[in-house]
Amino acid sequence: MKERVSHDRLLELLDYNCDTGVFTWRVKTGSRSIVGEPAGWIHHSGYTNIKIYRKIYMAHRLAWFYITKSWPENQIDHIDRNKANNSISNLRDVTNQVNTHNNILPRVTNISGFTGVSFVLPNNKYRSRICTSGGQFHLGYFDTPEEAHQAYLSAKTIHHPSFTM
């Protein structure tokens, strides 16, 4: 693995606006780095990547390092779930479990369109469930997927205290 950029070198290469979360080049490092222009590109995953000396960094991890002077111990969570919002007030160093709890997007195999909601054919209702470290909890049956999802979100604020609405 290539050695990570040092904090001093990062400050020499890039400026970081902690309010907007945007990095700009301070110096020219290659043909694509233009002084004063935003650094990096949007990866197909939605995250901003920045290449520094042939190593690719995720901008949210660089922002954490830029401000705290230490690399994140775990994952960097975007509190508002907006992958493009790399302002330091929107970032937190959390475990995988906490990061997962802050996700409300349904899995690709979910046909209801809502996390924690599934359609139950025998009674023609939408079931709401939530998973916690203690297991899976049934939250009830509902007429619409929106009602079931609202029950899930309410339970999520109780069972996953790190969740942000």
For each residue, the residues with C-beta under 8 A, 3 or more apart:
1:
2: 53 54 55
3:
4: 55 71
5: 9 10 13 52 53 55 57
6: 9 10
7: 10 11 65 66 69
8: 11 12
9: 5 6 12 13
10: 5 6 7 13 14 52 62 65 66
11: 7 8 14 66
12: 8 9 26 27
13: 5 9 10 25 26 27 29 52
14: 10 11 23 24 25 26 39 50 62 66
15: 23 24 25 26
16: 21 22 23 62 63 66 67
17: 20 21 22 23 24
18: 21 63 67 87 88 89
19: 87
20: 17 87
21: 16 17 18 59 60 63 84 85 86 87 88 90
22: 16 17 38 86
23: 14 15 16 17 38 39 40 50 59 62 63
24: 14 15 17 36 37 38 39
25: 13 14 15 28 29 33 34 35 36 37 39
26: 12 13 14 15 35
27: 12 13 33 35
28: 25 33 34 35
29: 13 25 33 52 53
30: 33
31:
32:
33: 25 27 28 29 30 37 39
34: 25 28 37
35: 25 26 27 28
36: 24 25
37: 24 25 33 34
38: 22 23 24
39: 14 23 24 25 33 50 59
40: 23 48 49 50 51 59
41: 48 49
42: 46 47 48 49 84
43: 46 47 48 49
44:
45: 83
46: 42 43 83 84
47: 42 43 58 59 60 83
48: 40 41 42 43 58 59 60 83 84 86
49: 40 41 42 43 56 57 58 59
50: 14 23 39 40 56 57 58 59 62
51: 40 54 55 56 57
52: 5 10 13 29 55 57
53: 2 5 29
54: 2 51
55: 2 4 5 51 52
56: 49 50 51
57: 5 49 50 51 52 61 62
58: 47 48 49 50 61 62 76
59: 21 23 39 40 47 48 49 50 62 63 86
60: 21 47 48 63 64 76 78 83 86 91
61: 57 58 64 65 71 72 76
62: 10 14 16 23 50 57 58 59 65 66
63: 16 18 21 23 59 60 66 67 76 86 87 88 91
64: 60 61 67 68 71 72 76 88 91 93
65: 7 10 61 62 68 69 70 71 72
66: 7 10 11 14 16 62 63
67: 16 18 63 64 88
68: 64 65
69: 7 65
70: 65
71: 4 61 64 65
72: 61 64 65 75 76 93
73: 93
74: 93 94 95 96 99
75: 72 93 94 95 96 99
76: 58 60 61 63 64 72 91 92 93 94
77: 91 92 93 94 98 99 102
78: 60 81 82 83 85 86 90 91
79: 90 91 92 102 164
80: 85 90 164
81: 78 102 103 104 164
82: 78 85 90
83: 45 46 47 48 60 78
84: 21 42 46 48
85: 21 78 80 82 90
86: 21 22 48 59 60 63 78 90 91
87: 18 19 20 21 63 90 91
88: 18 21 63 64 67 91
89: 18
90: 21 78 79 80 82 85 86 87
91: 60 63 64 76 77 78 79 86 87 88
92: 76 77 79
93: 64 72 73 74 75 76 77
94: 74 75 76 77 98 99 102 162
95: 74 75 98 99
96: 74 75 99 100
97: 100 101
98: 77 94 95 101 102 162
99: 74 75 77 94 95 96 102 103
100: 96 97 103
101: 97 98 156 160 162 163
102: 77 79 81 94 98 99 160 162 163 164
103: 81 99 100 115
104: 81 115 153 156
105: 115
106: 110 112 113 114 115 117
107: 110 115
108:
109:
110: 106 107 113 114 115 117 118
111: 118 119
112: 106 117 118 119 126 145 148
113: 106 110 117 145
114: 106 110 117 145 146 148 149 152
115: 103 104 105 106 107 110 149 152
116: 128 129 130 139 148 149 152 155 156
117: 106 110 112 113 114 126 127 128 145 148 149 152
118: 110 111 112 126 127 129
119: 111 112 125 126 127 145
120: 123 124 125 126 127 141
121: 124
122:
123: 120 141
124: 120 121
125: 119 120 141 142 143
126: 112 117 118 119 120 141 142 143 144 145 147 148
127: 117 118 119 120 138 140 141 142 148
128: 116 117 138 139 140 141 142 148 149 151 152 155
129: 116 118 136 137 138 139 152
130: 116 136 137 139 152 155 156 159
131: 135 136 137
132: 135 136 137 159 160
133:
134: 137
135: 131 132
136: 129 130 131 132
137: 129 130 131 132 134 155 159
138: 127 128 129
139: 116 128 129 130 148 151 152 155
140: 127 128 148 151
141: 120 123 125 126 127 128 148
142: 125 126 127 128 145 147 148 151
143: 125 126 147
144: 126 147 148
145: 112 113 114 117 119 126 142 148 149
146: 114 149 150
147: 126 142 143 144 150 151
148: 112 114 116 117 126 127 128 139 140 141 142 144 145 151 152
149: 114 115 116 117 128 145 146 152 153
150: 146 147 153 154
151: 128 139 140 142 147 148 154 155
152: 114 115 116 117 128 129 130 139 148 149 155 156
153: 104 149 150 156 157 165
154: 150 151 157 158
155: 116 128 130 137 139 151 152 158 159
156: 101 104 116 130 152 153 159 160 163
157: 153 154 160 161 163 165
158: 154 155 161
159: 130 132 137 155 156
160: 101 102 132 156 157 163
161: 157 158
162: 94 98 101 102
163: 101 102 156 157 160
164: 79 80 81 102
165: 153 157
